[in-house]
Amino acid sequence: TSFVNLTINSGTSIAVNESIAVTNQLTLTSGYLVPAADKILSLANGATVTGASNSAYVRGPVKKIGTNGNTNYAFDFPIGKLNSAVYDPVRITFPNSSATEEVSVSYHESAFSTNLKNSNVRDVASEYWIITPSALVANASGLHVKLHYKSAGGNYFTNATNVSYYKVGHFSTTTNTWEVAVGLDAAQNSADAGSTLAEGFATANGVTNFSRFTMIEIASSVLPVHLTQFSARVVPDNKVLLNWSTDQEQQSRGFVIERATLSSQ
C-alpha cells in the first residue's frame, strides 16, 4: 500500500497487515504504527519523517531508500520498543549521494547472546538493532551508525565506571562474538539533532560489516588513542626525528618506539 503523505495521530497502536510505502512525508504525531511480522514501512528516495517521539514511532522494521539528493545524508529511523513507550532511534549517515541504495533497521527488545563477547568487551546491552543495507556502491567505503542509549540513574550499564567506555558494538558472524565497531566515539547526556532524546549516544563511522548492533561497555584496560598525524625526517648525525600528535588519549602511559632493519634492495 502506497501513500504520498501519511500521518499517524491515533493516540494508540495501529496494526497493519500490508507493507507500506511513503513517497513524500511520514508524520508521527501520536500513536504507533505496528506492521505485521513479515511487513515493513518503506520511505522512498525523497521521503522525510517528522514528529517521532516516545509517544509516536514505528513498532517494526523501517527501510529508507536513497539519500534525497544529498551527500552526508543523515536519516533517523523512527523505531522503538514494542511493549513500552520508548523511542529508540538509529541514525544512519550516507557519506555519498545515491538514489537507490537502501538500509533497513529493526529494533529488538531483548538481549542477544550477551555472554558471547571478546576480551575487550565488559558488558553488552539487553537490546539490539539489526541493520541491513542493500549492495553499496556509492557508499562502499562504509556508512556511519549512531545508537542512542538510556542512562536511567546515570549509568546505562550496571556498575559502569566511565561513560567514555560506552561504544557501538557489532556482533561478528566470523568470530561469533560481540566486538567494538569501527570509528569509536561516545558522549554522555548529549541532545542529538533530529531526536527528542537528551540522554546519550555513541557512533561508529565507516561501517562495512552489518548484522546486529548494540551498545557495549569496553573493559577499562582498553586504552584507545586517536593519532592525528605522524612524520619522520632525517636529521644530522645519522638520526631520525619523529613527530606525532593525538586528539584523544584515555589513561595513556606513554609510547614505545620500535625500528625495523631495512632489507637489502
TORKE-851455 format. One record per residue: x, y, z of N, C-alpha, C in turn. Coordinates in steps of 0.05 Angstrom, whole numbers, plus 5000, padded with zeros to 4 digits. Example, Ala and Ser with C-alpha at 12.3 -4.5 7.8 and 13.67 -1.06 7.14 Angstrom:
// residues 2
526448865156524649105156526449345156525749555142527349795143525850015157
***
This chain:
// residues 265
501749765000500050005000501850255000501350434981503050664978501550924986502951105000501851365007503751574998502751804989504452034985505152155012503152225028503552315055502052135074503152075097501851915117502252035145500052075159500152195186498951985206500451935227499551765249498851945272496251955279495252135300493052005315493351745321491251585333491251585363493651635375493851615404494051325414494051135396494250855403495750705381495850445384497250285364495450225340496650235316495250165291496649925279495349695279496449455267495949455237497849395221497549385192498549115182497048995163497748735152499048755125499548995116500849045090503349195094505349155077507649335077506749605066507949815077507150085070509450235058508950385037511050555025510050845026511751035034511151315035513151455016512051614998513651744978514352034984512952165003513552445008514152495038512152475055512552535084511052355102512452245122511152095144511152275168508752335179508552505203507652335226509252325247508652165271507952355293505352385298504352575318503652445344502052235343501152095367500251815359501451615372500651335366502951185353502550925349504650745339503650595315505350585294504850415271506150145275504549935274505449665281505149475256507149455239506949265217506948975227505648805211505748515217508548415216509048175226511748075230513348075204512148015182513647995157513348245139512348465150511848705134513748925143513949145126515849355131514749625122515649835135515050105126517450205110516950285084519050385067518650685061520850825061520851115054522451145029521151255008522451274982524651484982526251484960528151694956526651964954527352144972525852404973523952424997523252195009521352205031522752295057521152425075522152515101520352425123521352455148519852385172519952615191517652675203517552885223515952785248516652885271515052855295515452605312517452435306517852195322518552265351517452115370517952155398517151905414517251915440516451685457513551615453511951805444509151755440508351705411510251695393509551655365512051555350511951305342514151195326513150935313514950795299514250545285515150315302513350135308514049895324514449655304516549675289517149485268519349585251520149425231522449505214521749735195523849895190523550135172525850125152525150185127527150195105527250475094529650575090530050835077531550785051530350885029531450865002532551134993535151134985536251384974536951584995538351794985539352005003538052274998535752264984534252514979536052724964537952624948539552804932541852934948542452844972544452974989546852794994549152924997551452785008551552825038552952645052552952645082550052665092548352505081545552505088545052325113543852455133543352315158540352265161539652005166536851935169536451795196534451895211533751785237531551585233532051325237530051125235528151145259525551195254523651255276522551005289524250845302523450595313523750595343522450395357522650375386521450125396521150115423520349875437517449805429516949545429514249445422512349445445513349395470511649355493511649595512513149805507513150035524513650285507512950515517513150765502515950875503517850755489520650845489521550865460522251105451523251145424526251075424527050905406529850805405530950845377531451095368532251135340535051045335535550995309538250955299538751155277541051285278541651475256543751345238543051335212544951235191545651475174548251525170549151735153550451615128549551705104550651615079552651835070555251775070557151985062556752085033555951905015555651974987552751944978551952114959549252124949548651874932546151774935545151554919542151564918541051494896538151484893536951204899538751004899537750734901538750574925541050644936542050494959540150514982539750304997537750305018538750155043537550225066538250105091535650035106535449795117533249715134534249685162532649775182533349755210530949655226531449455243529349355261530449355290528649405309529449415337528449165351530049055370529348815383529748855414527548815428527348885456528148655474530348525468531448315485534348275479535848165497538748125494539247905473541547935460542447725442545247625450545347395462547947255468549847445481549147565504550847755517553347625529553347365532555647225542557747175521557047225495558947185474560247455467562547505479563947765475566947715476568347885460571247855460572447975485575147955488576448035513576348335518575748495498575648785502572948885512570948705511568248785518567548705547566648895563565948835591563048765594561248915580558348875583556948925556554748795553553148825528550248895536549049085522546349175529544248955524542048985537539848785535537848865514538848975491537249045468539149055444538049035420539749065397538149145372539549225352538449315327539649145305538149065285539148935261539149145239541549195227541949395206542749245181541149275160541549125135541549315111543849365099543849535075543549365050542849495028542949365002545949364993546449254970549249264960550049564957552249634970553149914970555249954948554750154931556650224910557750504916555950704916556850974922557950994950556950834969557850834996559250575004560850474985562250214990564350245012565250495017567250535038566050535066563350525068562050495094560050705101558250635119556250815130556950875159555751105169556151175196553651095212554150975235551950875252551951015279549751115288549451245314547151115329547751015353545850895371545451075395542951095404542251245429542051055452542851145476542450975499540951135521539650985538538151105561539751055586540351275601542051255624540551305650538551155655536951185680538851155704538751345722540451325746543351405740543951495716546651585709548251385694547751125696549350925682547550745666548250705641546750525623547350235631549850185639550649915647550949905677550249685689550549645718553549655725554149815746556949835755558849965736557750115716559550255697561150465712563650505703565350695717565950945700565750925673566451155657564951135630563351345625561751345601563351345575565951415577567651405553568051125544567350925561567650645553565150545539563050715536560650635521561250665491560850445476561550435448559350295432559350335406557650175388558849905385557249695391558249425388556949285364558449105352557548955329557948665334555948495328556248205331557548095306559947995309561347885286560447595281559647545256558847275248561347105242563647235241566147085236567246965262567347135283568347045309566146955328563647015320561346945337561447075364562347325364562547485389561747775384561047905406560648195405563448325405563748535388566348675387565748975384567849135387567649415383567449475353565449635345565349725317567449925312567750005286569950185279569150475285571150655285570650935288569551015315571050965336570050995363569451295370567151335383566551605393564151565412564051725433561851705452561351965466558952015475558352255490556152195510556152335533554252295554552352535555549852485560547852695564547952915542548052815518548252995495545652985478544253205476541853215459542853205430541653035414542552995386540553115367541553255347539753375327538053155314535453205311533653015299532452815318533052855344531952665364530952825388528752715401527752835425529252745449531052555446532452445469534552635478535052645504537152805516538852645534539152385528540952215544543652215531544352005517547051985505547051825479549351815466549551665442552451585437552751385420555451305411555351265381557551315367557551295338559851105329559450985306561450825292561550915263563751015254564051125227565350925208564550925183565750755163565150465167562650405175561850125180561349985153562649755149562249595125561249315130561249225155560248965163557749005179555548875170552948925182551648665192550448685215548648475225547248595249547948495273546748605298548548815309547349035320548849245333547549295360549149375380548049465405550149635419549349745442551249895459552849695476555449735477557149565494558849745512559849625533561849765550564449615548566549755540569149625537570449605564572349425567573849395591575649635596575949705621577549945627580449915620581349675615584149625608584749705579582549745563582949825535583550125534585750205521586750475522586650595493584450685484584350795456585851055454587451075433588951315427588351385398587451635394586851735367589351895357590751775338593151905326592252085303593052335303592252525282594352565261596952545269599052575249601552445259603252355240605852235246607752295223610152395230612152455209614852375219616652335199619452265205621252395184623552495194625452615175628352575185630152555167632952515173634152775183635652765205637053005215640052935217641753135222644653085223645352855243647852765240648952545256647552285252646452245228645251985221642951915240641252115246639052065264636352125249634252045261631552085250629852225271628552445263626852595281623952515276622552415297619752335295617952545309615752605296613752785308610952655305609352665326606552575323604852725343602252715338600352845355597752675357596252705379593752565383591652765390589152695384586852865393585252725415586052485423584652355445586452125456586752135483588151915497586651865523586151605529584851535553586751365570587651475592589451335611591951235597593051385579595451305564597851365581599651165584602051195600604351295583604451235558606651325541606651165515608951205500609251075474611850915473611850705458614250545454614950555424617450635418618350665390619950415383619250295360620650065350621650115322624050005316625250055290625749785276625049765250625649535234628149575218629749365215632149385199631349365169632449545153631749545125632849295111631149175094632148945079633749045055635548885045637248965022635548984997636149184980634549234956635949094933
***
